[in-house]
Amino acid sequence: DNTAMLTSTDAIEAALSEGGEPIVADVLGVVCDFCALAMNKIFGKRGEVAAMYVDLDTKALSLVLTPGASLSDEAIADLAMQAGYRVADVRRGREVLGNPS
């Protein structure tokens, strides 16, 4: 199973520790740094997004929302489309954390 897990960065870990919801979106066609920059720009402007990371190897967008915020699957797909990409799948919560406790 090559389901992408949430990428761990300092910012993502910090956002998780504050209680933000983890989300992983599989994005079609993200292959280069320029693609990642476009995604960072669009999602980074959102107040709901506390931390994010685009993993070019797994073609996955890792998001952690600010505590209490929500972002629907439709909103995530819509934002990705603004950056020029399509979202194949969105997963949330415990299933995207590599080590479910």
N, C-alpha and C positions, 0 to 999 in steps of 0.2 A: 504494500500500500504506500504510494508515494504522495499521500495527502500532505500538503505543506502545513507545517506548524507555525505558530507565532514566532517570528524572529526576535531573538533577545538582544536588545541594545540597552545602554544605560537609561536612555529616555523612556523606553518601553517598560523596563523593569520599574522605574520610578513611578510611571503612570499606573502600572498594575498595583503597586504597593499602596497607592492612594485609593484604590478601589474602582478603577476604571474598567469598563467592559472590553475584553479582548476580542478582536474580530480578524479573521483572515479571509481575504477575497482572492480567488484565483482569477488572474487577469490574462486575457488572450492578447498576444502580440507585444508584450513588453520585453524587448530584447537588448536595449542599449541604455547607457547612462542618460542619454537625452530623454528617453521614454520615462525613466525614473524621475528625472527632474520635472517633467510635465505633471506627473502624478503628485509629486511632492508639493508643487506649486498650488494645484487645485485643492488637494486635501488639507494642506497645511494652513490654508486660509480659513478653514472651518473651525468655529469655536468649539464644536463637539469633539474635535480630534485633539487629544492631549499629546499623543506621540504616534509616529508612523515610520514604516520602513518598507521600501520596495526591494524585494529580493529577485534579482535578475535570473538566478539559477533556478529557482522554483517557480518563477513567474507569479509570485504571490505578493499581495499587498497586506502588510500587517498594520493594524490600527489598534490603538487603545483609546477609548473615549474618555472624556473627562467624567469624573464621578457624577452620576445622576443624569448624564446626557444620553440621548439615544439617536441612532442614525439607522433608518430603515434600509433593508436590502435594496429597495427601489432607489433610495437616495444615493447609496453607494454606487449602484450601477449608473445612475445619472451623472454623478461626479466623474466616474471613470470615462464615460462617453464624452464629457466635456474635454477631457485630456486626450481623447481619441482612441479609447480602448473599450473592449467589451468584457464584462465580468461573467465568468462561467459559473462560479459558485461562491456563496458567502457562508462562512461558518462562524459560530460565536461561542463564547464562554469556555467552559472546561475542555471541550473537545479540541480546541486549538492550542491548548497548553501542552507542551511536550511530555510533562511528567504529571499525569492526573493523580492527585493525592486523595 
